[in-house]
Amino acid sequence: MIASNLGQTGLRRRARAANPMAEYDRLPAELRLWLAQAVLPWSARSARRAWSNALRRTGGDPEAARQHLSRIEARQISRP
């Protein structure tokens, strides 16, 4: 038996499809700066998707996109 921290579970193990740190390293610098001060733990995939949507909505303005992400995060935090 292989020792691990999974305990005894009937769930099958899955290998990760991608390396989360490599995904984070490929994010744009402006987005990584915003993520460094973010309150919620964003995955690289969801942060990239939200960033792309924010840039599209703001006409490509990075500052406005960061503000949009902050509003999204504030809305998530205020949810019951």
Rosetta constraint file for C-alpha pairs under 8 A:
AtomPair CA 18 CA 22 HARMONIC 8.00 0.50
AtomPair CA 18 CA 23 HARMONIC 7.54 0.50
AtomPair CA 19 CA 23 HARMONIC 6.28 0.50
AtomPair CA 20 CA 24 HARMONIC 6.20 0.50
AtomPair CA 20 CA 44 HARMONIC 7.04 0.50
AtomPair CA 21 CA 25 HARMONIC 6.15 0.50
AtomPair CA 22 CA 26 HARMONIC 6.34 0.50
AtomPair CA 23 CA 27 HARMONIC 6.79 0.50
AtomPair CA 23 CA 44 HARMONIC 5.99 0.50
AtomPair CA 23 CA 45 HARMONIC 7.49 0.50
AtomPair CA 24 CA 32 HARMONIC 7.70 0.50
AtomPair CA 24 CA 44 HARMONIC 5.22 0.50
AtomPair CA 27 CA 31 HARMONIC 6.55 0.50
AtomPair CA 27 CA 32 HARMONIC 6.39 0.50
AtomPair CA 27 CA 44 HARMONIC 7.34 0.50
AtomPair CA 27 CA 48 HARMONIC 6.86 0.50
AtomPair CA 28 CA 32 HARMONIC 6.36 0.50
AtomPair CA 29 CA 33 HARMONIC 6.21 0.50
AtomPair CA 30 CA 34 HARMONIC 6.41 0.50
AtomPair CA 30 CA 62 HARMONIC 7.15 0.50
AtomPair CA 31 CA 35 HARMONIC 6.12 0.50
AtomPair CA 31 CA 47 HARMONIC 7.80 0.50
AtomPair CA 31 CA 48 HARMONIC 7.94 0.50
AtomPair CA 31 CA 51 HARMONIC 7.12 0.50
AtomPair CA 31 CA 66 HARMONIC 7.53 0.50
AtomPair CA 32 CA 36 HARMONIC 6.16 0.50
AtomPair CA 33 CA 37 HARMONIC 7.07 0.50
AtomPair CA 34 CA 38 HARMONIC 6.23 0.50
AtomPair CA 34 CA 66 HARMONIC 6.73 0.50
AtomPair CA 35 CA 42 HARMONIC 7.41 0.50
AtomPair CA 38 CA 70 HARMONIC 7.90 0.50
AtomPair CA 38 CA 73 HARMONIC 7.93 0.50
AtomPair CA 39 CA 73 HARMONIC 7.69 0.50
AtomPair CA 40 CA 73 HARMONIC 7.11 0.50
AtomPair CA 42 CA 46 HARMONIC 6.55 0.50
AtomPair CA 42 CA 47 HARMONIC 5.96 0.50
AtomPair CA 43 CA 47 HARMONIC 6.03 0.50
AtomPair CA 44 CA 48 HARMONIC 6.01 0.50
AtomPair CA 45 CA 49 HARMONIC 6.28 0.50
AtomPair CA 46 CA 50 HARMONIC 6.09 0.50
AtomPair CA 47 CA 51 HARMONIC 5.92 0.50
AtomPair CA 48 CA 52 HARMONIC 6.10 0.50
AtomPair CA 49 CA 53 HARMONIC 6.29 0.50
AtomPair CA 50 CA 54 HARMONIC 6.00 0.50
AtomPair CA 50 CA 69 HARMONIC 7.12 0.50
AtomPair CA 51 CA 55 HARMONIC 6.07 0.50
AtomPair CA 51 CA 65 HARMONIC 6.74 0.50
AtomPair CA 51 CA 66 HARMONIC 7.89 0.50
AtomPair CA 51 CA 69 HARMONIC 7.22 0.50
AtomPair CA 52 CA 56 HARMONIC 6.17 0.50
AtomPair CA 53 CA 57 HARMONIC 6.19 0.50
AtomPair CA 54 CA 58 HARMONIC 6.10 0.50
AtomPair CA 54 CA 64 HARMONIC 7.90 0.50
AtomPair CA 54 CA 65 HARMONIC 4.83 0.50
AtomPair CA 54 CA 66 HARMONIC 7.81 0.50
AtomPair CA 54 CA 68 HARMONIC 6.23 0.50
AtomPair CA 54 CA 69 HARMONIC 7.09 0.50
AtomPair CA 55 CA 59 HARMONIC 5.95 0.50
AtomPair CA 55 CA 60 HARMONIC 4.53 0.50
AtomPair CA 55 CA 61 HARMONIC 6.24 0.50
AtomPair CA 55 CA 62 HARMONIC 6.66 0.50
AtomPair CA 55 CA 64 HARMONIC 7.88 0.50
AtomPair CA 55 CA 65 HARMONIC 5.36 0.50
AtomPair CA 56 CA 60 HARMONIC 6.01 0.50
AtomPair CA 57 CA 65 HARMONIC 7.93 0.50
AtomPair CA 58 CA 64 HARMONIC 6.15 0.50
AtomPair CA 58 CA 65 HARMONIC 6.24 0.50
AtomPair CA 60 CA 65 HARMONIC 7.64 0.50
AtomPair CA 61 CA 65 HARMONIC 6.14 0.50
AtomPair CA 62 CA 66 HARMONIC 6.16 0.50
AtomPair CA 63 CA 67 HARMONIC 6.37 0.50
AtomPair CA 64 CA 68 HARMONIC 6.17 0.50
AtomPair CA 65 CA 69 HARMONIC 6.28 0.50
AtomPair CA 66 CA 70 HARMONIC 6.23 0.50
AtomPair CA 67 CA 71 HARMONIC 6.30 0.50
AtomPair CA 68 CA 72 HARMONIC 6.32 0.50
AtomPair CA 69 CA 73 HARMONIC 6.16 0.50
AtomPair CA 70 CA 74 HARMONIC 6.08 0.50
AtomPair CA 71 CA 75 HARMONIC 6.09 0.50
AtomPair CA 72 CA 76 HARMONIC 6.29 0.50
AtomPair CA 73 CA 77 HARMONIC 6.18 0.50
AtomPair CA 74 CA 78 HARMONIC 6.19 0.50
AtomPair CA 75 CA 79 HARMONIC 6.47 0.50
